[in-house]
Amino acid sequence: MRALYAEHLAGIRKTIPRMQRRASAAEAVAGAVERALSAARPRARYLVGADAYSQVAIGAALQIGRAHV
């Protein structure tokens, strides 16, 4: 069974250090949690870090593109 997933596991092991380097600082995450807990009307989601904003922008662009298909 291990041989079946060996290639995927190797890829994940290569990806983990890159993800750790790009992770948001704990202080930034704590700030978002503090804003959520102290907000009179908290939002469902809080974005933290440049990657989160990029993902939202890409997702919005893909939705716009899908509307024209």
C-alpha positions as CSV (number, residue, x, y, z in Angstrom):
1,M,0.0,0.0,0.0
2,R,2.8,2.4,0.8
3,A,4.3,2.0,-2.6
4,L,1.0,3.0,-4.2
5,Y,1.2,6.4,-2.5
6,A,5.0,6.9,-2.4
7,E,5.1,9.4,-5.2
8,H,2.3,11.5,-3.7
9,L,3.9,11.4,-0.2
10,A,7.2,12.6,-1.7
11,G,5.4,15.5,-3.3
12,I,3.7,16.4,-0.1
13,R,7.0,16.2,1.8
14,K,8.5,18.7,-0.7
15,T,5.6,21.0,-0.4
16,I,5.4,21.3,3.4
17,P,8.6,23.4,3.9
18,R,7.4,25.8,1.2
19,M,4.0,26.1,2.9
20,Q,5.7,26.7,6.2
21,R,7.8,29.5,4.8
22,R,4.8,31.2,3.3
23,A,2.5,30.8,6.3
24,S,1.2,34.0,8.0
25,A,2.8,35.2,11.2
26,A,1.1,34.1,14.3
27,E,0.6,37.7,15.3
28,A,-1.4,38.4,12.1
29,V,-3.6,35.4,12.8
30,A,-4.1,36.4,16.4
31,G,-5.1,39.9,15.2
32,A,-7.8,38.5,13.0
33,V,-9.1,36.3,15.8
34,E,-9.1,39.3,18.1
35,R,-11.1,41.4,15.5
36,A,-13.6,38.6,15.1
37,L,-14.1,38.1,18.8
38,S,-14.5,41.8,19.5
39,A,-16.6,42.7,16.5
40,A,-20.2,43.7,17.1
41,R,-21.2,41.9,13.9
42,P,-18.4,39.4,13.1
43,R,-18.0,38.2,9.5
44,A,-18.0,34.6,8.5
45,R,-14.4,34.8,7.2
46,Y,-11.4,36.9,7.9
47,L,-8.5,37.0,5.4
48,V,-5.0,36.8,6.8
49,G,-1.9,37.2,4.6
50,A,-1.2,37.9,1.0
51,D,-2.0,34.4,-0.1
52,A,-5.6,34.6,1.2
53,Y,-6.2,37.8,-0.7
54,S,-4.7,36.3,-3.9
55,Q,-7.0,33.3,-3.6
56,V,-10.0,35.5,-3.2
57,A,-9.0,37.5,-6.3
58,I,-8.4,34.4,-8.4
59,G,-11.7,32.9,-7.3
60,A,-13.6,36.0,-8.2
61,A,-11.9,36.1,-11.6
62,L,-12.8,32.5,-12.2
63,Q,-16.4,33.2,-11.3
64,I,-16.6,36.1,-13.6
65,G,-15.1,34.0,-16.4
66,R,-17.6,31.3,-15.7
67,A,-20.6,33.7,-16.0
68,H,-19.7,34.3,-19.7
69,V,-19.6,30.6,-20.6
